[in-house]
């Protein structure tokens, strides 16, 4: 079993919790960085959540 298979297996049944974790991580990054990078952090978090949604 490869690394991606393990990650996919962990995420499958917990998509909502994983996406909440992504949001919390993004909030933490935003609180520690200048406001000028907030849009980039949100864009990255959104991209990660899109990938999570595509996991079957």
C-alpha positions as CSV (number, residue, x, y, z in Angstrom):
1,X,0.0,0.0,0.0
2,X,1.4,3.3,-1.1
3,X,1.5,6.6,0.8
4,X,-1.4,8.1,-1.2
5,X,-3.5,4.9,-0.7
6,X,-3.0,5.3,3.1
7,X,-4.0,9.0,3.0
8,X,-7.0,8.3,0.8
9,X,-8.2,5.6,3.2
10,X,-7.9,8.0,6.2
11,X,-9.7,10.8,4.5
12,X,-12.5,8.8,2.9
13,X,-14.6,8.5,6.0
14,X,-13.6,11.8,7.6
15,X,-13.9,14.4,4.8
16,X,-15.7,16.9,7.0
17,X,-13.3,16.6,9.9
18,X,-10.3,16.9,7.5
19,X,-11.7,19.9,5.9
20,X,-12.3,21.5,9.3
21,X,-8.7,20.8,10.1
22,X,-7.6,22.5,6.9
23,X,-9.7,25.6,7.9
24,X,-8.2,25.6,11.4
25,X,-4.7,25.4,9.9
26,X,-5.4,28.2,7.5
27,X,-6.7,30.4,10.4
28,X,-3.6,29.7,12.4
29,X,-1.3,30.6,9.4
30,X,-3.4,33.8,8.8
31,X,-3.0,34.8,12.5
32,X,0.8,34.5,12.3
33,X,1.4,36.1,8.9
34,X,0.8,39.6,7.5
35,X,-2.7,40.4,6.2
36,X,-1.2,40.7,2.7
37,X,-0.9,36.9,2.4
38,X,-4.4,36.1,3.7
39,X,-5.9,35.7,0.2
40,X,-3.1,33.3,-0.8
41,X,-3.7,31.2,2.3
42,X,-7.4,31.0,1.6
43,X,-6.7,30.1,-2.0
44,X,-4.4,27.3,-0.9
45,X,-6.9,26.0,1.7
46,X,-9.6,26.1,-0.9
47,X,-7.5,24.0,-3.3
48,X,-6.8,21.4,-0.6
49,X,-10.5,21.1,0.2
50,X,-11.3,20.7,-3.5
51,X,-8.8,17.8,-3.7
52,X,-10.4,16.3,-0.5
53,X,-13.8,16.5,-2.2
54,X,-12.5,14.6,-5.2
55,X,-11.4,11.6,-3.2
56,X,-13.7,8.7,-3.7
